[in-house]
Structures are given as structure tokens and as C-alpha cells.
């Protein structure tokens, strides 16, 4: 490989590395923003066991509602959380039995 070809190759590699770093930074910023939104909404989230205890809803009912698309879990560190507003809406519609 000639010196000029080597310089072009190095420049191309450097440009690709810069682009990759930029993409990774953007992904990190998006993830941090998502965690910040979750922290703000932490009081509005219930885990499966809270729902079962507070509202006397069975595990199978939660599974059925999730399967039907009535509730959508939010996963935080591999743990399922559900929106308090969603649960209260389903309670008002008598769908949680």
C-alpha cells in the first residue's frame, strides 16, 4: 500500500470512528432522558405485586389484560411496572375482575 492510499484509509477509519462515537453519545443521551422521565413518573408506577395487593387483582388477570393489550408494562431493570392511571381507568370500566 502506498503512503497516499494509507492516509486515505486512515482518514476513512477515523471518520467512521467519529460517526460511531456520535451515534453512541446520542444513544446514551436518549437513554438518560428516558431514565429521567421514568424517575419523574416513579410515583405513578406500580409493580405487579403492588397491583395484586392494593387492588386484589390476580396474577392471571394481569397476564390476561397484558395479553389483550389493555395494559402495557414498562420494564425497569427487568422488572415490570404499570401505570397507576391505566389501572385506575380499568377499575372505573370494571375490567379488573
C-alpha positions in Angstrom: 0.0 0.0 0.0 1.3 3.4 -0.9 1.6 6.2 1.6 -1.3 8.2 0.0 -3.5 5.2 0.0 -2.7 4.6 3.6 -3.5 8.2 4.5 -6.9 7.9 2.8 -7.6 4.6 4.6 -6.7 6.1 8.0 -8.9 9.1 7.3 -11.8 6.9 6.4 -11.3 4.8 9.5 -11.2 8.0 11.7 -14.3 9.4 10.1 -16.1 6.1 10.8 -14.9 6.1 14.4 -16.1 9.7 14.9 -19.5 8.8 13.4 -19.8 5.8 15.7 -18.9 7.8 18.7 -21.5 10.4 17.8 -24.2 7.7 17.4 -23.2 6.2 20.8 -23.4 9.6 22.5 -26.8 10.2 21.1 -28.0 6.8 22.2 -26.6 7.4 25.7 -28.3 10.8 25.9 -31.6 9.2 24.8 -31.3 6.6 27.4 -30.5 9.1 30.1 -33.5 11.2 29.1 -35.7 8.1 29.3 -34.4 7.3 32.8 -35.1 10.9 33.8 -38.7 10.6 32.6 -39.2 7.4 34.5 -37.8 8.9 37.7 -40.3 11.8 37.3 -43.1 9.3 36.9 -42.0 6.9 39.6 -44.9 7.8 41.8 -47.3 6.9 39.1 -45.9 3.4 38.5 -46.9 0.2 40.3 -45.3 -3.2 40.0 -47.3 -6.4 39.6 -47.3 -7.2 43.4 -48.5 -3.7 44.4 -51.4 -4.1 42.0 -52.2 -7.5 43.4 -52.1 -6.3 47.0 -53.7 -2.9 46.7 -56.4 -3.8 44.2 -56.9 -7.5 44.9 -56.3 -8.4 41.3 -54.9 -11.9 40.5 -51.8 -12.5 38.6 -53.8 -14.3 35.9 -55.9 -11.2 35.4 -52.8 -9.0 35.0 -51.5 -11.5 32.4 -54.8 -11.6 30.5 -55.0 -7.8 30.4 -51.4 -7.6 29.2 -52.1 -10.2 26.5 -55.3 -8.3 25.4 -53.3 -5.1 25.2 -55.3 -3.3 27.9 -52.2 -2.6 30.0 -48.7 -2.1 28.8 -45.7 -2.8 31.1 -42.8 -0.5 31.4 -39.6 -2.5 32.1 -37.1 -1.0 34.5 -34.1 -3.3 35.3 -36.1 -6.4 34.2 -39.0 -5.6 36.5 -42.5 -4.9 35.1 -44.2 -1.7 36.2 -47.7 -0.5 35.2 -49.2 3.0 35.0 -51.4 3.9 38.0 -53.6 5.9 35.7 -54.1 2.8 33.4 -55.0 0.6 36.4 -57.5 3.2 37.8 -59.1 3.6 34.3 -59.6 -0.1 34.0 -61.0 -0.2 37.5 -63.6 2.5 36.6 -64.5 0.5 33.5 -65.0 -2.7 35.6 -62.4 -4.6 33.5 -60.4 -5.7 36.5 -62.2 -8.7 37.9 
